[in-house]
Structures are given as structure tokens and as C-alpha cells.
Amino acid sequence: MDVGTISSRYVKALFSLAKDKRQEDRVYDDMKMLTISFEQEPGLKAVLDNPIFPLEEKVKLLTTAAGLEVCELFTRFIRLVLQHKRESLLPLMAYIYIHMYRKDKKITRVLFKTPAPVDEATQEHLKKRLKEETGNTIEFMGVIKPELIGGFVLRIGNTRIDASYAQQLREIRNQ
């Protein structure tokens, strides 16, 4: 069984329907929250794989894990996946939907690591410059990593720029 093919077929159908109904943003938010729930609560996947829990309990659990107010389309999708016994693929389906949405909406994720907090003006300037460079909407996430000592690490999509002092010290040590 090719889990990637199966998952992407379900997600393509969901994304297409969500776009037709103009609910792709709501489903995106629900999928992001579901992904966070899967990451933070490892027991969630174990409950889904457990055949003792009835379908309605699993639907209720997943809709709760996706947020307080999930859209009806998301709930119908969860119910369909559970009816076809594909609940083990739900984390992958959520990731695929998020990726598909970002690709369709031209959203680029940016991870900016610094040793100290960065002020709002600097963040906005960086977002503006990156938007000019990529032509995409920027989804910005800043992380504080004191072990960098100084400088920054910037990850844009699959590109990583390491201008941290820690990296420079490693290079000096290697030379």
C-alpha cells in the first residue's frame, strides 16, 4: 500500500472541494491545528489506531483536536477517512493539505533563529524584503536560540543561510 498516493488522493479531493466552496482557508486552519495536536499529543494517534473506540468518538476527538470551531467540510472529511479505515494516514494527510494550500496560495515559510528577541520593526523589514525577493506571501516564525551566540540562521523553504557566530567559530576550528 502506497500511503503517499492514498493520502494525496484524499487531500486533492478535499482541497478541490474546499476551493469550490471557498472554504480552503478554514480547512487550512483546521489542518494546521490538527497537525499541532498530533505533534504535541502522541496519544492521539494511539487512540485513532485503537479499534475499541467507536467512530463517533474518534470524530469528536479529531474535531476537538483541530480547534474549537471547525468547518463542516473538515468534519465530513474526517468522517470519510474514518469510515474507510484510513485514520493512520491522517497526520500525513494534514501535512499534505498544508503543503498544497501553501503552494496554491504562494506562501513561503521563513524560520528566523536569533540568539536574542528581534524587534517588530526588524521583523517587518525582513518580511517586506523577502516578499520582494520571492514574490510570495511570507509566513514568518522567529525562534530564540541562545547557543547561536550572535548573528542569525534564516531558513526560506529549502534554503538555509547560517550567519551565526557559532557557525563561524566552527569554521575557524575546522580550519
C-alpha positions in Angstrom: 0.0 0.0 0.0 1.5 3.3 -1.1 0.5 5.7 1.8 1.7 8.8 0.0 -0.5 8.1 -3.1 -3.6 7.3 -1.0 -3.1 10.3 1.3 -2.6 12.7 -1.6 -5.7 11.5 -3.4 -7.9 12.1 -0.4 -6.3 15.5 0.1 -6.5 16.6 -3.5 -10.2 15.8 -3.4 -10.6 17.8 -0.2 -8.7 20.7 -1.5 -10.6 20.8 -4.7 -13.9 20.7 -2.9 -12.8 23.3 -0.4 -11.8 25.6 -3.2 -15.1 25.2 -4.9 -16.9 26.0 -1.7 -14.4 28.8 -0.8 -13.5 27.2 2.5 -9.9 26.3 1.8 -8.7 28.9 4.4 -10.9 27.4 7.1 -9.8 23.9 6.3 -6.2 25.1 6.3 -6.5 26.5 9.8 -8.2 23.3 11.0 -5.4 21.1 9.4 -2.7 23.3 11.0 -4.3 22.9 14.4 -4.7 19.1 13.9 -1.0 18.9 12.9 -0.1 20.7 16.1 -2.3 18.4 18.1 -0.6 15.3 16.6 2.8 16.7 17.4 2.0 17.7 21.0 -0.1 14.8 21.9 1.4 11.4 20.8 -1.5 9.6 22.5 -3.9 11.0 19.9 -2.5 8.7 17.2 -2.7 5.7 19.5 -6.4 6.4 20.2 -7.1 6.6 16.5 -5.4 3.3 15.8 -7.4 1.6 18.6 -10.3 -0.4 17.2 -12.2 -0.3 20.5 -13.1 3.4 20.2 -16.3 3.9 18.1 -16.3 6.1 15.0 -18.3 8.9 16.5 -15.9 9.2 19.5 -13.0 9.4 17.1 -14.7 12.1 15.0 -15.4 14.1 18.2 -11.8 13.7 19.3 -10.4 14.8 16.0 -12.7 17.8 15.6 -11.8 18.9 19.2 -8.1 18.4 18.4 -8.5 20.7 15.3 -9.9 23.6 17.3 -13.0 25.0 18.9 -15.0 25.7 15.8 -14.1 23.5 12.8 -15.8 23.8 9.5 -18.4 21.3 8.4 -16.3 20.3 5.4 -13.4 19.3 7.7 -15.8 17.2 9.9 -17.2 15.4 6.8 -13.6 14.7 5.6 -12.7 13.3 9.0 -15.8 11.1 9.0 -15.0 9.8 5.4 -11.4 9.0 6.3 -12.5 7.1 9.4 -15.2 5.2 7.6 -12.6 3.9 5.1 -10.3 2.9 7.9 -7.6 5.4 6.9 -7.1 7.1 10.3 -3.5 6.1 10.5 -2.8 8.3 7.4 -4.4 11.5 9.0 -1.2 13.1 10.1 0.3 12.7 6.6 -3.0 14.0 5.1 -2.8 17.1 7.2 0.8 17.8 6.2 0.0 17.3 2.5 -3.0 19.6 2.7 -1.0 22.3 4.4 1.7 22.0 1.7 -0.8 22.0 -1.1 -2.5 25.1 0.3 0.8 27.0 0.7 1.8 26.1 -2.8 -1.6 27.2 -4.2 -1.6 30.5 -2.3 2.1 31.1 -2.9 3.1 31.2 0.8 6.7 30.8 1.7 7.6 29.7 5.2 10.5 31.5 6.9 12.2 30.4 10.0 14.4 33.1 11.6 16.6 31.9 14.5 18.4 34.5 16.6 20.2 34.5 20.0 18.0 37.3 21.3 14.5 38.6 20.6 14.1 40.7 17.4 12.0 43.8 17.5 8.8 44.1 15.4 10.3 46.7 13.0 13.2 44.4 12.1 10.7 41.5 11.5 8.5 43.6 9.3 11.5 44.9 7.3 12.7 41.3 6.8 9.2 40.1 5.7 9.0 43.0 3.3 12.4 42.3 1.7 11.7 38.5 1.5 8.3 39.2 -0.1 10.1 41.4 -2.7 12.7 38.7 -3.4 10.4 35.7 -3.6 7.1 37.4 -4.8 5.3 35.2 -2.3 3.4 35.8 0.9 5.7 35.2 3.9 4.7 33.1 6.8 7.3 34.2 9.4 8.3 32.3 12.5 11.0 33.7 14.8 12.8 31.4 17.3 15.3 32.4 20.0 18.4 30.1 20.2 20.9 31.5 22.7 23.5 28.9 21.5 24.0 30.9 18.3 25.9 33.5 20.3 25.2 36.2 17.7 24.1 36.6 14.1 21.2 34.6 12.8 20.1 31.5 10.9 17.5 32.0 8.2 15.6 29.2 6.5 13.5 30.0 3.5 11.8 27.0 2.1 14.6 24.6 1.4 17.4 27.2 1.6 19.3 27.8 4.8 21.6 30.8 5.5 23.7 30.4 8.6 25.3 33.7 9.6 25.6 32.9 13.2 28.8 33.4 15.3 28.6 29.7 16.4 28.9 28.6 12.7 31.8 31.0 12.1 33.6 29.7 15.2 33.0 26.1 14.0 34.5 27.0 10.6 37.6 28.6 12.3 38.0 25.5 14.5 37.8 23.2 11.4 40.5 25.2 9.6 
